[in-house]
Amino acid sequence: MARKAATRRAALNALKRARRAADRAGVELSDWEGEFLTDVGERVKTYGRAFGDPEKGAPGQALSLMQARKLREITAKAKGAAAPGRPVRRRPPKG
């Protein structure tokens, strides 16, 4: 039970940090991004996690894989960095 509570607190803190970082940097979040942070935070507070389908996230996690990815993207946007992700692999031309 303590692990669930810690995971929940960590998710809520990450959501708050993302919003604070955007506010401090003066970055304008889109309406969708603002709603995302608010709605996901409310679901984590209410249910302990923000997704219902267990296949969408790891057991014991508060955010699904895609929610965590979008949170990282919003945080990167707030910090002025490029969105995180895998670098594009370029193959040398054949011939």
Secondary structure, 3 states (H helix, E strand, C coil): CHHHHHHHHHHHHHHHHHHHHHHHHCCCCCHHHHHHHHHHHHHHHHHCCCCCCHHHCCCCCCCCHHHHHHHHHHHHHHHCCCCCCCCCCCCCCCC
